[in-house]
Amino acid sequence: MEERKFWSDPPEKVLLMYQAVADMIAEGADVNSMKVSDITTRAGIGKGTAYEYFSSREEIITGALVYDIRQKWKELAAVTRRAERFEEKVYGILDYLEDKFADRRFFCTLVRIGTGSIEVSDTFREEYRKIREGRGDSEVEQVFDLVIEQGLAEGLLTERDPCLGRIALSGQLLAFATFLVMREQGGELTVTTGQAKEFVYRALVSSLSGT
């Protein structure tokens, strides 16, 4: 798939299919059993039209997932820019994740897949891997760098290697996402969401300041 056509400025019919997938996921549809005909019927277009743009149902669904996640990272970039202090930026991201996690749509479908809360087929995972490798993660890096640079400016962080900064921040966000999955599944929790956020924040500072 072309990066420009399907992620930055998708054609109208592709957007209709993406919206159809989003609506079905929001209603609890299983991505593993979703059919091309289900998507095109919901989108109000012919089944044959889907194959003018995509070669498989996995390609449609993963394309929709990647398009949505890209939009969410743009929203997160705006959140981090509005916050002035490092702590506000980190908590802003955590608050955003918590808020969006209640939404059954794409953004947190990917989180659930990543944490193993949702099982998907090998074909689905392979298609998602190919798309991810083809597009890069510039939006993610922008958000991470905004946060880490502010921490360095405030003297809270000392590690200046951007790669290590991104690794540390992504690791802590995954840890918080795992907590949200446990909370959603009704697992036995000994900490509140606020305490989990505080733990993630302190762990991030510690890992990038040597304290």
C-alpha positions in Angstrom: 0.0 0.0 0.0 1.1 3.6 -0.7 1.9 5.5 2.5 0.6 8.8 1.1 -2.6 7.4 -0.2 -3.7 5.3 2.7 -2.3 7.0 5.8 -1.9 10.7 5.1 -4.8 11.4 2.7 -6.9 8.3 2.1 -9.3 8.3 -0.8 -13.0 8.7 0.2 -13.8 5.0 -0.3 -10.9 3.9 1.7 -12.0 6.3 4.5 -15.5 4.8 4.3 -13.9 1.3 4.8 -11.8 2.5 7.7 -14.8 4.1 9.4 -16.8 0.8 8.9 -14.0 -1.2 10.6 -13.9 1.4 13.4 -17.7 1.2 13.9 -17.7 -2.6 14.0 -14.7 -2.8 16.4 -16.5 -0.2 18.7 -19.6 -2.5 18.6 -17.4 -5.5 19.7 -16.7 -7.2 16.4 -13.8 -9.7 16.4 -11.0 -8.6 14.0 -10.3 -12.2 13.3 -13.8 -13.0 12.0 -14.5 -9.7 10.2 -15.1 -10.3 6.5 -14.4 -8.0 3.5 -18.2 -8.2 2.7 -19.0 -7.1 6.3 -16.7 -4.1 5.8 -18.0 -3.1 2.4 -21.6 -3.5 3.3 -21.2 -1.3 6.3 -19.3 1.2 4.2 -22.0 1.2 1.5 -19.7 0.2 -1.3 -19.4 -2.9 -3.5 -17.2 -5.7 -2.4 -15.2 -5.5 -5.6 -14.3 -1.9 -4.8 -12.3 -3.0 -1.8 -10.0 -5.0 -4.0 -9.2 -1.9 -6.1 -7.3 -0.7 -3.1 -6.5 -3.7 -1.0 -5.5 -7.3 -1.6 -7.0 -8.9 1.6 -9.2 -8.2 4.6 -6.1 -8.2 6.8 -4.7 -5.4 4.7 -7.9 -3.3 5.1 -8.0 -3.8 8.9 -4.4 -3.2 9.6 -4.4 -0.2 7.2 -7.3 1.2 9.2 -5.5 0.5 12.5 -2.3 2.2 11.4 -4.2 5.2 10.0 -6.1 5.7 13.3 -3.0 5.2 15.5 -1.2 7.9 13.4 -4.1 10.3 14.0 -3.9 9.6 17.8 -0.2 10.2 17.9 -0.8 13.6 16.3 -3.3 14.3 19.1 -0.7 13.2 21.7 1.8 15.6 20.1 -0.6 18.4 20.6 -1.2 17.4 24.2 2.6 17.3 24.9 3.1 20.7 23.3 0.3 22.3 25.4 1.8 21.1 28.6 4.8 23.2 29.8 6.5 21.1 32.4 8.0 17.6 32.0 5.8 16.2 34.7 2.7 17.7 33.0 3.7 16.2 29.7 4.2 12.7 31.1 0.9 12.8 33.0 -0.8 14.3 30.0 0.1 11.2 28.0 -1.0 8.8 30.7 -4.3 10.6 31.1 -4.8 10.5 27.4 -4.1 6.7 27.3 -6.6 6.1 30.2 -9.3 8.2 28.5 -8.9 6.5 25.1 -8.6 3.0 26.6 -12.3 3.1 27.4 -13.0 3.5 23.7 -13.1 0.1 22.0 -11.9 1.6 18.7 -8.5 1.3 17.0 -6.1 3.0 19.2 -6.6 0.7 22.2 -7.3 -2.3 20.0 -3.6 -2.1 19.1 -2.7 -1.8 22.8 -4.7 -4.8 23.5 -3.1 -6.8 20.7 0.4 -5.6 21.9 -0.3 -6.7 25.4 -1.8 -10.1 24.4 -5.3 -9.1 25.6 -6.6 -9.8 22.1 -5.3 -12.8 20.1 -5.0 -12.3 16.3 -4.0 -14.6 13.5 -0.4 -14.9 12.3 -1.6 -13.5 8.9 -2.9 -10.5 10.7 0.3 -10.0 12.7 2.4 -10.3 9.6 0.4 -7.8 7.6 0.6 -5.3 10.5 4.4 -5.9 10.7 4.8 -5.1 7.0 2.8 -1.9 7.2 4.6 -0.7 10.4 8.0 -1.4 8.8 7.0 0.5 5.7 5.8 3.6 7.3 8.2 4.3 10.2 7.2 5.9 13.5 8.0 9.6 13.0 4.9 10.7 14.9 5.8 8.5 17.9 9.4 9.8 17.9 8.2 13.4 17.8 6.0 12.9 20.9 8.8 11.0 22.8 11.4 13.6 21.9 9.2 16.5 23.1 8.9 14.9 26.5 12.5 13.9 26.9 13.9 17.2 25.8 11.7 19.0 28.4 13.0 16.7 31.1 16.6 17.4 30.1 15.9 21.2 30.0 14.5 21.0 33.6 17.5 19.0 34.8 15.3 16.1 35.8 16.9 13.8 33.3 20.6 13.3 32.4 20.6 10.6 29.7 21.0 12.5 26.4 20.9 9.5 24.0 17.6 9.9 22.1 17.3 6.2 21.4 17.6 5.3 25.1 15.1 8.0 26.0 12.6 6.6 23.5 13.1 3.1 24.8 12.6 4.2 28.4 9.4 6.1 27.7 7.9 3.5 25.4 8.6 0.8 28.1 6.9 2.8 30.8 3.9 3.5 28.6 3.6 -0.2 27.8 3.7 -0.9 31.6 0.8 1.5 32.1 -1.1 0.0 29.2 -0.6 -3.4 30.8 -2.1 -2.0 34.1 -5.1 -0.7 32.1 -5.6 -4.2 30.6 -5.5 -5.8 34.0 -8.0 -3.2 35.3 -10.3 -3.8 32.4 -10.2 -7.6 32.9 -11.1 -7.3 36.5 -7.7 -8.5 37.8 -6.9 -8.2 41.5 -5.1 -4.8 41.8 -3.4 -3.5 44.9 -2.8 0.0 43.6 -5.1 2.7 42.2 -4.8 4.2 38.7 -3.3 7.3 40.2 -0.6 5.3 42.0 0.2 3.4 38.8 0.7 6.7 37.0 3.0 8.0 39.8 5.0 4.7 39.7 5.4 5.0 35.9 6.5 8.7 36.2 9.1 7.9 39.0 10.4 4.9 37.1 10.9 7.0 33.9 12.8 9.7 35.8 14.9 7.1 37.6 15.8 5.2 34.4 16.9 8.4 32.6 18.7 10.1 35.5 20.7 7.3 37.1 19.0 7.8 40.4 
